[in-house]
Amino acid sequence: MKDRVISAVTVMVSVTLCVILLSMVGVMCVGLFTPDVDNSEIFSLISPAFQTIVGGFIGLLAGMKFRESEDER
C-alpha cells in the first residue's frame, strides 16, 4: 500500500511539473513574439518563478526517494 501511495504521488508531482513547465514555456514564447512586450522584462519576471517551481518539485521528488531508500535499510 505504501509503495502505491509513493508511486501515485511521484506521478502526480511529475505530471504537475510538466504541465507548469509547458505552460511557462508557452507564455514565454507568446511574449517573445509579441511586439508590444519588452523581452528583457519577460525574463526578469519569469526566471525566479521558473527556478522556484523547478527547485521545489525536484526537492520533493528527491526527498521522497531519499525517504524510500531509508525505509529499505
C-alpha positions as a Markdown table, in Angstrom:
| # | Residue | x | y | z |
|---|---|---|---|---|
| 1 | Met | 0.0 | 0.0 | 0.0 |
| 2 | Lys | 2.8 | 2.4 | 0.9 |
| 3 | Asp | 4.6 | 1.8 | -2.4 |
| 4 | Arg | 1.4 | 2.6 | -4.3 |
| 5 | Val | 1.0 | 5.9 | -2.5 |
| 6 | Ile | 4.6 | 6.8 | -3.1 |
| 7 | Ser | 4.2 | 5.9 | -6.8 |
| 8 | Ala | 1.0 | 7.9 | -7.1 |
| 9 | Val | 2.4 | 11.0 | -5.5 |
| 10 | Thr | 5.5 | 10.8 | -7.7 |
| 11 | Val | 3.4 | 10.5 | -10.9 |
| 12 | Met | 1.2 | 13.4 | -9.8 |
| 13 | Val | 4.2 | 15.6 | -9.0 |
| 14 | Ser | 5.9 | 14.8 | -12.3 |
| 15 | Val | 2.7 | 15.5 | -14.3 |
| 16 | Thr | 2.1 | 18.7 | -12.5 |
| 17 | Leu | 5.7 | 19.8 | -13.1 |
| 18 | Cys | 5.4 | 19.0 | -16.8 |
| 19 | Val | 2.2 | 21.0 | -17.1 |
| 20 | Ile | 3.6 | 24.0 | -15.3 |
| 21 | Leu | 6.8 | 24.0 | -17.3 |
| 22 | Leu | 5.0 | 23.6 | -20.6 |
| 23 | Ser | 2.6 | 26.5 | -19.7 |
| 24 | Met | 5.5 | 28.7 | -18.7 |
| 25 | Val | 7.4 | 28.0 | -21.9 |
| 26 | Gly | 4.2 | 28.7 | -23.9 |
| 27 | Val | 3.7 | 32.0 | -22.2 |
| 28 | Met | 7.4 | 32.9 | -22.7 |
| 29 | Cys | 7.1 | 32.1 | -26.5 |
| 30 | Val | 4.0 | 34.2 | -26.9 |
| 31 | Gly | 5.6 | 37.1 | -25.0 |
| 32 | Leu | 8.8 | 36.8 | -27.1 |
| 33 | Phe | 7.0 | 37.1 | -30.4 |
| 34 | Thr | 4.5 | 39.9 | -29.3 |
| 35 | Pro | 6.0 | 43.2 | -30.4 |
| 36 | Asp | 4.3 | 45.2 | -27.6 |
| 37 | Val | 6.2 | 43.3 | -24.9 |
| 38 | Asp | 9.7 | 44.2 | -23.8 |
| 39 | Asn | 11.7 | 40.9 | -23.9 |
| 40 | Ser | 14.0 | 41.8 | -21.1 |
| 41 | Glu | 11.0 | 42.2 | -18.7 |
| 42 | Ile | 9.7 | 38.7 | -19.5 |
| 43 | Phe | 13.0 | 37.0 | -18.5 |
| 44 | Ser | 13.3 | 39.1 | -15.3 |
| 45 | Leu | 9.8 | 38.2 | -14.2 |
| 46 | Ile | 9.7 | 34.5 | -15.2 |
| 47 | Ser | 13.2 | 33.4 | -14.3 |
| 48 | Pro | 12.8 | 33.5 | -10.5 |
| 49 | Ala | 9.4 | 31.8 | -10.7 |
| 50 | Phe | 10.7 | 29.2 | -13.0 |
| 51 | Gln | 13.6 | 28.4 | -10.7 |
| 52 | Thr | 11.4 | 28.2 | -7.6 |
| 53 | Ile | 8.9 | 25.8 | -9.2 |
| 54 | Val | 11.5 | 23.5 | -10.6 |
| 55 | Gly | 13.6 | 23.6 | -7.4 |
| 56 | Gly | 10.6 | 22.8 | -5.3 |
| 57 | Phe | 9.4 | 19.9 | -7.3 |
| 58 | Ile | 12.9 | 18.4 | -7.6 |
| 59 | Gly | 13.4 | 18.8 | -3.9 |
| 60 | Leu | 10.1 | 17.0 | -3.3 |
| 61 | Leu | 11.0 | 14.1 | -5.6 |
| 62 | Ala | 14.5 | 13.8 | -4.1 |
| 63 | Gly | 13.0 | 13.8 | -0.6 |
| 64 | Met | 10.6 | 11.1 | -1.5 |
| 65 | Lys | 13.4 | 8.9 | -3.0 |
| 66 | Phe | 15.6 | 9.6 | 0.0 |
| 67 | Arg | 12.9 | 8.6 | 2.4 |
| 68 | Glu | 12.2 | 5.5 | 0.3 |
| 69 | Ser | 15.9 | 4.5 | 0.5 |
| 70 | Glu | 15.9 | 5.0 | 4.3 |
| 71 | Asp | 12.9 | 2.7 | 4.7 |
| 72 | Glu | 14.7 | -0.1 | 2.9 |
| 73 | Arg | 17.6 | -0.1 | 5.4 |
